[in-house]
Amino acid sequence: MKKIVLTGGGTAGHVTPNFALVPLLQEADYDILYIGSKTGMEKKLVEEAGLRYEGISSGKLRRYFSVKNFTDPFRVLKGFSEAKKILKKYRPDVVFSKGGFVSVPVVYAAAKLHIPVITHESDMTPGLANKLNLRKADKICCNFPETAKGLPESKAVVSGCPIRKELLEGDAAQGRELTGFTQDKPVLMIIGGSLGSVRVNNAVRAALPKLLEVFQVVHLCGRGNLDKSLEDTPGYVQFEYLTEELPHIFAMADIVISRAGANAICELVALAKPNVLIPLSREASRGDQILNAESFERQGFSSVLEEEELVGDALVERVLAVYADRERYISAMKNSAHTDAARVIVDLIKENTP
């Protein structure tokens, strides 16, 4: 049996795309081991998914001053030693990395042992961990054509981001049953990420009276962000977050307002959901969401509304404009190369398995 190590962690975005590969890898008779950090959130996610898990020491690589910058390099070195020991024992044929700081020791240990490495970069521009990983990778998968232009031609593959199969199997009727919505009005879905977004939440709630004139609204607002004063508002349902029910809500939605994290927007394209993207501002991030959103707008998948534009009726007007032109957005997304990323990546893994 062929063997593969999956790695990545720190956020759900560095973990869940790996899960989308698992069914196809199992079909291809790969034995799977996941390497993450000893204490990271990925440990619970991976074990709940029923995969074998090995933990290593992990340190964060920071661009800013912190006392931990003096101690974390030693944790990274320890993680490299631990990863090397695990790889020697397991003897995988190939390593696939989704990024995050825990992946760096694994990728470098694999390269040291001459094990082929495939990495995946979700954002337009690589984060610090993936910048380090790219040096050791044999193949580099990415979401955006613009990213590929800045990579060695022999290594770059525009694959899109792998999407969990269950996300594509939602039932709109179950979504309506969960929310109490009818088929008489279209559904607007707002999703701001696992932690939610205060600015997006506030803008949506300020615009709610006008939005409800046209749409039924389902709002995934993040942990601790429910507004009890709106609990009995007809046509408006809010959740902190959803897991098993999420595919049904997506299936029911006619249009989506979302942040512009790479995994989230690739899910929208795979599901062909017309969308308005509100990327995190440069003040709150390294600007990757703005670049992601601009690329998707250029490709005809999305309409972008920056945080600074969230004034007056701008949000309502943009949502109505996208909904009126929804068929054009749907057509662009259905004709994109982002619809079968998991298959593209697994085929690449097979090609790079000795």
RASULBEL-V457631 format. One record per helix or strand of 3 or more residues. SS is the DSSP state (helix for helix, strand for strand). FROM is the first residue (numbers start at 1). TO is the last residue. If there is no record, write none. Layout:
SS&FROM&TO ; SS&FROM&TO
This chain:
strand&2&7 ; helix&12&14 ; helix&16&27 ; strand&30&37 ; helix&41&48 ; strand&52&56 ; helix&67&70 ; helix&72&90 ; strand&94&97 ; helix&101&112 ; strand&116&121 ; helix&128&134 ; strand&139&142 ; helix&145&149 ; strand&156&158 ; helix&165&169 ; helix&172&179 ; strand&186&191 ; helix&198&214 ; strand&215&220 ; helix&228&230 ; strand&236&239 ; helix&246&252 ; strand&255&258 ; helix&262&271 ; strand&275&277 ; helix&288&298 ; helix&307&309 ; helix&314&324 ; helix&326&334 ; helix&341&351
